[in-house]
Amino acid sequence: MDISKIVNELAEEREHYFSAMAPPIVQTSNFAFKKVDDLSKAFEDESDCYRTSNYLYSRGLNPTVDILRKKLAALDGAEDCLVFNSGASAIFAGVLANIKAGDHIVSVKAPYTWAQRMFDVILPRFQVHTTYIDGTKIENWEAATQPNTSLYYLESPNSWDYAIQPIREVAVLAKKKNIITFIDNSYCTPIYQNVIAMGMDLAMQTATKYISGHSDTLGGVLSGTHAMIKKIFDSEYLNIGSGIQPFNAWLLIRGLRTLPARLDRITKTTHEVLKFLKQHPKIESVLFPFDESFPQYTLAKQQMTGACGLLTMVMKTTRREEIVKFCESLQHIMMAVSWGGHESLVIPKCSGITEEHFRADNPRHRYVRMYVGLEDAEYLIKDLEQALEGLE
């Protein structure tokens, strides 16, 4: 389906709400019924309102949320999707729905913080254990698989060094072994990487980032087959109560309107910033999936149609304080976590490393991740230049 149709028209039955260009925020907790039979059907299968419009309770489904669901499922090329109040809650529900006590998970090493917290702290209480691997090689997935492995967890690219997994190969291996595949596709969004088409069972993205685009709401998306999404909806989604609220869903619909245009602009600016950083004497190297120096450049070009926003500079210094000085000298690029909004950001890896434990011979300790926002390239480059000039 054409992306212009998805973001501007799909699921928007404007004749039902006064021909308004923007959909209404159906800000209600509850829905009324005139017939007992209709109420009975809603109790029997609350997810059926996706087809019948007989909504029961907004903890489950809601008309504003449904417009967003249909658009996001179409973007992913999936049959269905659920929208959560954060990326972390989407991960939690999607993983929990597909494991049982005594199972085993194979995950890429150093996944998103709250995915790893789930794997390391919560799931072991139920005798579910996780093996972390270098996910860039298919043989590592096969070697780590155990008889009780039920889930493969991917994050491609990840959000610091942009390690990429061979998605199609992992999907083939998983299907052969009857293992569910779950991938965090937040870096690319479905615009730049269609993981469902490559065989993944569950595609997750944090809508807080590019889908929102304005740093003013949270959200998480899970896309998959009707059967998979219904399984999650009937249990984890309803039970945990982590569905997105109507107003936040409306903000994400608004963000979708400009998603293609924002990604186009961010992509162009990112390449200009990348070019500047690569030639600067205070920068040792820059990590970016679509740069020819990137170790997995060929695979990136095979799996992704674009890359934008996030890059990591490796500072050429032996001192933590020089990295701190650089970050604190930036006048317009702010220091914060996350990405995907209108504003450019940096975050130094050493913010989580004390002076005592900082090792200059470890390139990761000298990482500074930059998110390129919607500002002009020249504006960002001037800010980077003045901050770099202040270093020894």
Secondary structure, DSSP 4 states (H G I P E B T S, - for coil): --HHHHHHTTT--GGGGTT-SSPP----SB---S-HHHHHHHHH-GGGHHHH----BTTT--HHHHHHHHHHHHHHT-SEEEEESSHHHHHHHHHHTT--TT-EEEEESS--HHHHHIIIIIGGGGT-EEEEE-TTSHHHHHHH--TTEEEEEEESS-SSS-----HHHHHHHHHHTT-EEEEE-TTTHHHH--TTTTT-SEEEEETTTTTT-SSS---EEEEE-HHHHHHHIIIIIHHHT-BPPHHHHHHHHHHHHTHHHHHHHHHHHHHHHHHHHHT-TTEEEEE-TTSTTSTTHHHHHHH-S---SEEEEEE--S-HHHHHHHHHH-SSSEE-S---SSS-EEEEGGGGS-GGG--TTSGGGGEEEEE--SS-HHHHHHHHHHHHHT--
